[in-house]
């Protein structure tokens, strides 16, 4: 089937959403799926990976580059552009098998109709480059003008970040350089344009922009095409551009680009027999994971909203290690190692945060930016009624982040066999995380067990709780992992820590199921009001209200934001009987709002682990379609949180491969124990496991794993 996403007709209300779902990217930058004539008012952005800046006392966030795609047309002196001029017809398309974005728009003028078509891509072969082919035609003779340039007046959520500009033209190449105010980072866009027709060309250089004006007499029904090769560079780059943008043609670069995508898809594509909708949605999710992967880049990770903009400050969350890294481990393991190297490289930032709170070891940031330093503020949500910032405890109490990183590391080692990473800083990272959790432990005078108090678990609606079951179990995992790795790690420097870690692992409080088989999410959870999600939703006065915190509508109820106990059961499925997992699924799912895109995949996975693919399927589709379906949560209070959902995309992959296909490891071998939805006849995909490429074929709930 074709992997084509299309929207027919123009709806200005869909501009922000289309910016996300029509995204193109190559890991170095992401280009929002906005149209060529759009400006910052339409949330147009070329979002740079790992380039951060702070404007004044606003939140630090990633930087959007000067936009080299800015283009519009004039006919007989009148400008035609969306959204100002309503079109006769409009079509926007993303070929996500080839990474190509295109549009076709028709306007009615006083004299006839004009048509604008454009195809563009973020080069996957030369990651500094963007290429565009822009075509104009009219069904009548007219005076036409194409204005194309580099727009440095960019969209910022918490900016402006560029405090100085250098703009100009040299040897046929236009450029706009923006310099950030905090760290004086230079971000430069350059472009070169080729025409296939005769025209009068002139240029305008402004403070924040450079324009080319291409003026010509258009004959009826003739297409006039310009080709643009643009280059983005920064002063922080650790790899150089390939070639001169004046020397390569659009078609040459497109051929390279599509060949690079073909190579990626050769390993990452998943075929589903019997369900085209699921196959389409799953591979669309995989496309987004491929767009944002930091290939051949050092010290980079993936932000919670990928490269779709500055939402969540462009910060790296626990999402990366818990929901995304699995995909890369089994398709491009070097990318997974790059993600972990980011955490190793930012260990000092995690140490600093622990020290800030009077704790030991490494307390990794809830919102990690460059250096691993905490980007999250104490006041992270704006109250919709008072318009005042609300005190939240995401920054202070989300202790489970450090454990997520250790968990991600062990998934990587298990999938690749790469224990050498321990000698490259990972062992130190594990020990520091173990020391962090040790410093959190408290013990009541007459009790045997260590407890962890004052926590925010994955369910963020209930803050400052004690003994969150997920957090305690993850802390034990870190203690156990540190002890296990010490046996493989020959250095004696950690031997003195073994008794402490053994004591911590053996005596931390791990909550067991009650008489009904349910694991209480945290101390006192069962005493909260037991009420439906719909009832809590009905109590909202404003649809943008934040549900959690001290006064949120869910705070005193059992309604939770996302998978918490269910996430724990999914991650440690071998610790629990199937009956216990099933009872907890039945209990927690009706009480879960799924207010986070991280939630549904965990419910889907646990449903597979309890042999219930019928229940798993709609949750899988919810994850796979997170960026295809309009209406997702875009506001937390008055803070915009829209954008793509790469963790949900990664979760869909996990649910498909580890859930439905039942891929697991036994005795150092890949095993396939499928549990397919009823209408799926089979699956076919490839995985890399311990440096070998495997083909997995599933037919009618029997699977074959073959080395190729």
Secondary structure as GFF3:
##gff-version 3
##sequence-region A 1 708
A	DSSP	beta_strand	4	8	.	.	.	ID=ss1
A	DSSP	three_ten_helix	12	14	.	.	.	ID=ss2
A	DSSP	alpha_helix	15	21	.	.	.	ID=ss3
A	DSSP	beta_strand	24	25	.	.	.	ID=ss4
A	DSSP	beta_strand	29	31	.	.	.	ID=ss5
A	DSSP	three_ten_helix	40	42	.	.	.	ID=ss6
A	DSSP	beta_strand	46	53	.	.	.	ID=ss7
A	DSSP	beta_strand	61	64	.	.	.	ID=ss8
A	DSSP	beta_strand	71	75	.	.	.	ID=ss9
A	DSSP	beta_strand	78	80	.	.	.	ID=ss10
A	DSSP	beta_strand	89	95	.	.	.	ID=ss11
A	DSSP	beta_strand	100	108	.	.	.	ID=ss12
A	DSSP	beta_strand	113	122	.	.	.	ID=ss13
A	DSSP	beta_strand	129	138	.	.	.	ID=ss14
A	DSSP	beta_strand	142	151	.	.	.	ID=ss15
A	DSSP	beta_strand	162	170	.	.	.	ID=ss16
A	DSSP	beta_strand	173	180	.	.	.	ID=ss17
A	DSSP	beta_strand	186	195	.	.	.	ID=ss18
A	DSSP	beta_strand	200	205	.	.	.	ID=ss19
A	DSSP	beta_strand	209	218	.	.	.	ID=ss20
A	DSSP	beta_strand	224	234	.	.	.	ID=ss21
A	DSSP	alpha_helix	250	268	.	.	.	ID=ss22
A	DSSP	beta_strand	271	273	.	.	.	ID=ss23
A	DSSP	alpha_helix	276	291	.	.	.	ID=ss24
A	DSSP	three_ten_helix	311	314	.	.	.	ID=ss25
A	DSSP	alpha_helix	319	319	.	.	.	ID=ss26
A	DSSP	pi_helix	320	324	.	.	.	ID=ss27
A	DSSP	alpha_helix	325	331	.	.	.	ID=ss28
A	DSSP	alpha_helix	333	345	.	.	.	ID=ss29
A	DSSP	alpha_helix	347	356	.	.	.	ID=ss30
A	DSSP	three_ten_helix	370	372	.	.	.	ID=ss31
A	DSSP	beta_strand	379	382	.	.	.	ID=ss32
A	DSSP	beta_strand	389	391	.	.	.	ID=ss33
A	DSSP	alpha_helix	394	397	.	.	.	ID=ss34
A	DSSP	alpha_helix	400	416	.	.	.	ID=ss35
A	DSSP	three_ten_helix	419	424	.	.	.	ID=ss36
A	DSSP	alpha_helix	426	440	.	.	.	ID=ss37
A	DSSP	alpha_helix	469	488	.	.	.	ID=ss38
A	DSSP	three_ten_helix	495	497	.	.	.	ID=ss39
A	DSSP	alpha_helix	498	507	.	.	.	ID=ss40
A	DSSP	three_ten_helix	525	527	.	.	.	ID=ss41
A	DSSP	alpha_helix	533	538	.	.	.	ID=ss42
A	DSSP	alpha_helix	565	571	.	.	.	ID=ss43
A	DSSP	three_ten_helix	573	575	.	.	.	ID=ss44
A	DSSP	alpha_helix	578	589	.	.	.	ID=ss45
A	DSSP	alpha_helix	599	609	.	.	.	ID=ss46
A	DSSP	alpha_helix	613	624	.	.	.	ID=ss47
A	DSSP	beta_strand	635	636	.	.	.	ID=ss48
A	DSSP	beta_strand	639	640	.	.	.	ID=ss49
A	DSSP	alpha_helix	646	654	.	.	.	ID=ss50
A	DSSP	pi_helix	655	660	.	.	.	ID=ss51
A	DSSP	beta_strand	663	666	.	.	.	ID=ss52
A	DSSP	beta_strand	669	672	.	.	.	ID=ss53
A	DSSP	beta_strand	682	689	.	.	.	ID=ss54
A	DSSP	beta_strand	692	699	.	.	.	ID=ss55
A	DSSP	beta_strand	702	707	.	.	.	ID=ss56
###
